[in-house]
């Protein structure tokens, strides 16, 4: 992987600019172990965001189901 591709990937995953630059410096210096650890941390951050979004979607689905029930009751359905 070249620097340009790595930078684009970091941008695509929403890596913050300071973290991205730090990772890129590790890449350029050949500190792959450090870079690997930083990437694992970023992955954990993204997974936390993923789970938070899942919770929000679960709440939205609950609201939609309840709303749908109310609509059916209002329209004489069961």
ZADO-1210 file (C-alpha; in nm, 4 decimals, padded with zeros to 6 digits):
<atoms>
<atom x="00.0000" y="00.0000" z="00.0000" code="UNK" pos="1"/>
<atom x="00.1291" y="00.3456" z="-00.0777" code="UNK" pos="2"/>
<atom x="00.0903" y="00.6609" z="00.1313" code="UNK" pos="3"/>
<atom x="-00.1766" y="00.8086" z="-00.0945" code="UNK" pos="4"/>
<atom x="-00.3935" y="00.4958" z="-00.0748" code="UNK" pos="5"/>
<atom x="-00.3496" y="00.4712" z="00.3026" code="UNK" pos="6"/>
<atom x="-00.4417" y="00.8379" z="00.3470" code="UNK" pos="7"/>
<atom x="-00.7542" y="00.7905" z="00.1340" code="UNK" pos="8"/>
<atom x="-00.8562" y="00.4807" z="00.3304" code="UNK" pos="9"/>
<atom x="-00.8097" y="00.6631" z="00.6612" code="UNK" pos="10"/>
<atom x="-01.0242" y="00.9468" z="00.5301" code="UNK" pos="11"/>
<atom x="-01.2904" y="00.7031" z="00.4074" code="UNK" pos="12"/>
<atom x="-01.3217" y="00.5433" z="00.7499" code="UNK" pos="13"/>
<atom x="-01.3593" y="00.8809" z="00.9193" code="UNK" pos="14"/>
<atom x="-01.0242" y="00.8790" z="01.0927" code="UNK" pos="15"/>
<atom x="-00.9624" y="01.2144" z="01.2598" code="UNK" pos="16"/>
<atom x="-00.6951" y="01.4286" z="01.0970" code="UNK" pos="17"/>
<atom x="-00.4506" y="01.4145" z="01.3884" code="UNK" pos="18"/>
<atom x="-00.4805" y="01.0362" z="01.4202" code="UNK" pos="19"/>
<atom x="-00.4522" y="00.9995" z="01.0439" code="UNK" pos="20"/>
<atom x="-00.1336" y="01.2047" z="01.0290" code="UNK" pos="21"/>
<atom x="00.0146" y="01.0108" z="01.3202" code="UNK" pos="22"/>
<atom x="-00.0620" y="00.6793" z="01.1480" code="UNK" pos="23"/>
<atom x="00.0862" y="00.8092" z="00.8229" code="UNK" pos="24"/>
<atom x="00.4059" y="00.9123" z="01.0037" code="UNK" pos="25"/>
<atom x="00.4331" y="00.5620" z="01.1512" code="UNK" pos="26"/>
<atom x="00.3807" y="00.4186" z="00.8022" code="UNK" pos="27"/>
<atom x="00.6506" y="00.6397" z="00.6513" code="UNK" pos="28"/>
<atom x="00.8993" y="00.5596" z="00.9246" code="UNK" pos="29"/>
<atom x="00.8383" y="00.1862" z="00.8868" code="UNK" pos="30"/>
<atom x="00.6969" y="00.1513" z="01.2396" code="UNK" pos="31"/>
<atom x="00.4411" y="-00.1037" z="01.1287" code="UNK" pos="32"/>
<atom x="00.3823" y="-00.2403" z="01.4802" code="UNK" pos="33"/>
<atom x="00.2945" y="00.1091" z="01.6064" code="UNK" pos="34"/>
<atom x="00.0778" y="00.1694" z="01.3022" code="UNK" pos="35"/>
<atom x="-00.0967" y="-00.1635" z="01.3580" code="UNK" pos="36"/>
<atom x="-00.1801" y="-00.0740" z="01.7188" code="UNK" pos="37"/>
<atom x="-00.3133" y="00.2673" z="01.6160" code="UNK" pos="38"/>
<atom x="-00.5282" y="00.1091" z="01.3467" code="UNK" pos="39"/>
<atom x="-00.6676" y="-00.1395" z="01.5983" code="UNK" pos="40"/>
<atom x="-00.7642" y="00.1529" z="01.8239" code="UNK" pos="41"/>
<atom x="-00.9366" y="00.3256" z="01.5338" code="UNK" pos="42"/>
<atom x="-01.1198" y="00.0020" z="01.4575" code="UNK" pos="43"/>
<atom x="-01.2442" y="-00.0129" z="01.8171" code="UNK" pos="44"/>
<atom x="-01.3644" y="00.3468" z="01.7900" code="UNK" pos="45"/>
<atom x="-01.5513" y="00.2657" z="01.4711" code="UNK" pos="46"/>
<atom x="-01.7056" y="-00.0448" z="01.6289" code="UNK" pos="47"/>
<atom x="-01.8264" y="00.1683" z="01.9200" code="UNK" pos="48"/>
<atom x="-01.9910" y="00.4047" z="01.6713" code="UNK" pos="49"/>
<atom x="-02.1415" y="00.1060" z="01.4878" code="UNK" pos="50"/>
<atom x="-02.2954" y="-00.0302" z="01.8075" code="UNK" pos="51"/>
<atom x="-02.4261" y="00.3126" z="01.9047" code="UNK" pos="52"/>
<atom x="-02.5921" y="00.3438" z="01.5637" code="UNK" pos="53"/>
<atom x="-02.7416" y="-00.0025" z="01.6108" code="UNK" pos="54"/>
<atom x="-02.8981" y="00.1081" z="01.9394" code="UNK" pos="55"/>
<atom x="-03.0426" y="00.4145" z="01.7710" code="UNK" pos="56"/>
<atom x="-03.1876" y="00.2003" z="01.4924" code="UNK" pos="57"/>
<atom x="-03.3415" y="-00.0363" z="01.7476" code="UNK" pos="58"/>
<atom x="-03.5124" y="00.2607" z="01.9141" code="UNK" pos="59"/>
<atom x="-03.6323" y="00.3914" z="01.5786" code="UNK" pos="60"/>
<atom x="-03.7718" y="00.0486" z="01.4886" code="UNK" pos="61"/>
<atom x="-03.9567" y="00.0370" z="01.8217" code="UNK" pos="62"/>
<atom x="-04.1109" y="00.3778" z="01.7603" code="UNK" pos="63"/>
<atom x="-04.2116" y="00.2791" z="01.4071" code="UNK" pos="64"/>
<atom x="-04.3753" y="-00.0449" z="01.5283" code="UNK" pos="65"/>
<atom x="-04.5656" y="00.1399" z="01.7995" code="UNK" pos="66"/>
<atom x="-04.6752" y="00.4035" z="01.5517" code="UNK" pos="67"/>
<atom x="-04.7909" y="00.1343" z="01.3099" code="UNK" pos="68"/>
<atom x="-04.9939" y="-00.0312" z="01.5891" code="UNK" pos="69"/>
<atom x="-05.1612" y="00.3014" z="01.6684" code="UNK" pos="70"/>
<atom x="-05.2460" y="00.3567" z="01.3023" code="UNK" pos="71"/>
<atom x="-05.4048" y="00.0099" z="01.2772" code="UNK" pos="72"/>
<atom x="-05.6087" y="00.0678" z="01.5929" code="UNK" pos="73"/>
<atom x="-05.7192" y="00.4098" z="01.4707" code="UNK" pos="74"/>
<atom x="-05.8279" y="00.2606" z="01.1381" code="UNK" pos="75"/>
<atom x="-06.0300" y="-00.0115" z="01.3105" code="UNK" pos="76"/>
<atom x="-05.7766" y="-00.2904" z="01.2696" code="UNK" pos="77"/>
<atom x="-05.6298" y="-00.5075" z="01.5361" code="UNK" pos="78"/>
</atoms>
